[in-house]
Amino acid sequence: MKEGIHPEYHPVVFVDGSADFELVTRSTKTSSETRDIDGVEHYVLRVEISSASHPFFTGQQRFIDTAGRVERFQRKYEKFYKKDGSDAEPEAEADSSDES
């Protein structure tokens, strides 16, 4: 390894406050907050989401209402579909039974 080109590597603890989860590892990131763990000073880095709180890992997935999204899109662009006639629903035609 070349000397002087690599960043400083420090012991850190990633803290996910929403799930009361801590991960002790090493990183190049630092912070002003530190914590002593087993006699070693670690930088404390707070994270919003970790494997303990992420929906993919916890199994608490949210399902998106895709039908509602499609309908909202169609309403938004309805005037463009009707203007050029492509993919537009047929508009109600006038009643031709009233001829004189």
N, C-alpha and C positions, 0 to 999 in steps of 0.2 A: 504494500500500500504506500502511496505517496504521502509524504509528510505535509501537513498544513492545508490540505484541501477538503478534509472531512469535517462536518459540523460536530460540535460538542454533544455527547451522549450522556443523558442524566437519568437517574431513577425518578419515576413519576408514579402518581396514583390517579387514575381516571375515576371520577365520582359521578354517578348517575343518581341525583337526588330524588327523582320520581320513583325509583324502584329500590332505593337503599342498597345499591350495588356499587362495589369498588373493585377496580382492576389494577393490580400493582404490576408495573412493567418498566421498560426503559424507553425514552423518547428524546428527540432533539428539542421538543417544545419545553418551555419553562413558564413559570408564573411567579407572582409575588407572594402567593400563599404557599407555605411549606408545612409538612407534617413529619414527625419522627416515627418511623416504623422499624421496629427491631434494631434500634440504634443507628439507623441510616436515615438521613434527611431526604425526603421525597418532595418534589414539586406537586401541588394539587391542581389538577385540571378538571374543571366541571364540564360535563357533557349533558345535552338534552335527551339524547336517545342512545341506548346501548343495547346489547343483546338481551338484557334483562327486561327492557321495556319496549322493544321494537315489536310491532304486530306480527311480523313474519316468524319470529322466534317464540313468541308467547302463544301463538295460535288464535289470537283474537283479531281476526281479519275483519275489515269493514268492506261491505259490498256496495258498489256504486250503482245507482239507479240508471243503467244505460238506456233504458227505454225513455225515461224522462229527458235525458240529454239529447237523444236523437230528435224527439219531438220539439224540443227547444231550438235545436239547430234548424229544423225544417220551418218553424214559424219565423225564425230570424231571416232566412233566405228565401221565403216564399215569394216575395215580389220579384226576385231575380229569376226564379224558375218560370213564373207566369209570363214574364216579359219576352223571353226568347222561345218559349214553348217546349223546351226539352225537359223531360222528366216531370212535367207538371201534371197535376190532376186535372181532368177535364172540368171546365167551368160549366155551371148550369146554363143550358141553352134556353132561349125564349120559347114559349109555347106557341107552336105554329097552327093550332086549331082555331084561332080567332081570325081567320082570313075572311074578308068581305067580298 
